[in-house]
Amino acid sequence: MQIYNITFIVESVIEQKWATYVDKELLPQISKNVHQIDLLKVEYIEGIQAVKGSTFSMQFYCVKSEHLEWIKNIGHQLVMQKLIRKFPKDWVAFATKLEFLKSY
């Protein structure tokens, strides 16, 4: 399984509205195209200087190669476009791809 991750740093001025929009409107629309989506709030504990704002992670679980291709080529852009329209400033994002290896 591969996990496509988009990490967001959201300024406190829009955090509550951003999180509600993502949870109630955005991710339910996207979820039909991948196996599962987890929305996580990240808290820095050690090893990195805390950033201004709150950090969130959207993890798109891709069981099939078609899921990963969809999120890379369509879903990611769709998420960004919808967020930019709703919240034109006060947040940044970056994407990573995680490969599930093993649970212990």
C-alpha positions in Angstrom: 0.0 0.0 0.0 1.2 3.5 -0.8 0.2 6.6 1.1 0.1 10.0 -0.5 0.5 12.7 2.1 -0.3 16.4 1.9 0.9 18.4 4.9 -0.5 21.8 5.6 0.6 24.6 7.8 -2.5 26.8 8.6 -2.4 30.1 10.3 -4.6 30.4 13.5 -6.8 33.1 11.9 -8.4 30.5 9.6 -7.6 27.2 11.4 -11.1 26.4 12.7 -12.9 27.3 9.4 -10.2 25.5 7.4 -10.5 22.3 9.4 -14.3 22.3 9.3 -14.4 22.8 5.6 -11.8 20.1 5.0 -13.7 17.7 7.3 -17.3 18.3 6.3 -17.0 19.3 2.6 -13.7 18.6 0.9 -12.6 15.2 2.0 -16.0 13.5 1.7 -16.0 14.5 -2.0 -12.5 13.2 -2.6 -12.8 9.9 -0.5 -14.7 8.0 -3.2 -11.5 7.9 -5.4 -9.1 6.3 -2.9 -9.2 3.5 -0.4 -9.2 5.7 2.7 -8.3 9.2 3.9 -7.0 10.1 7.3 -7.0 13.7 8.5 -4.4 14.3 11.2 -3.3 17.2 13.3 0.4 17.3 13.8 2.0 18.5 17.0 5.8 19.1 17.1 7.4 17.6 20.2 11.1 17.5 19.5 13.6 17.9 16.7 12.1 20.7 14.8 11.5 24.3 15.7 7.8 24.9 16.1 6.2 26.7 13.1 3.8 29.5 13.3 0.3 28.1 12.8 -1.1 24.5 13.1 0.0 21.6 11.0 -2.4 19.1 9.5 -1.8 16.0 7.4 -4.1 14.4 4.8 -3.1 10.9 4.2 -4.6 9.2 1.1 -4.3 5.4 1.3 -3.9 3.9 -2.1 -4.4 0.1 -2.3 -4.6 0.1 -6.1 -2.1 1.8 -8.5 -5.1 3.6 -10.0 -5.7 5.3 -6.6 -2.2 6.6 -6.4 -2.3 7.8 -10.0 -5.6 9.5 -9.4 -4.4 11.4 -6.3 -1.1 12.4 -7.9 -2.6 13.6 -11.2 -6.1 14.8 -10.3 -6.9 14.6 -6.6 -4.0 16.7 -5.3 -4.8 19.5 -7.8 -8.5 19.3 -6.9 -7.7 19.7 -3.2 -5.4 22.6 -3.8 -7.8 24.4 -6.2 -10.7 24.1 -3.7 -8.7 25.3 -0.8 -7.2 28.2 -2.7 -10.7 29.3 -3.8 -12.0 29.1 -0.2 -8.9 30.2 1.6 -6.7 32.3 -0.7 -4.0 33.0 1.9 -2.8 32.0 5.4 -1.7 28.5 4.6 1.0 26.5 2.8 1.3 22.9 1.7 3.7 20.2 0.5 3.2 16.6 -0.6 5.1 13.4 0.1 4.6 9.7 -0.8 4.9 7.1 1.9 5.2 3.4 1.2 3.7 1.1 3.9 6.3 -1.5 4.7 5.2 -3.3 7.9 3.3 -3.0 11.2 5.0 -4.1 14.4 
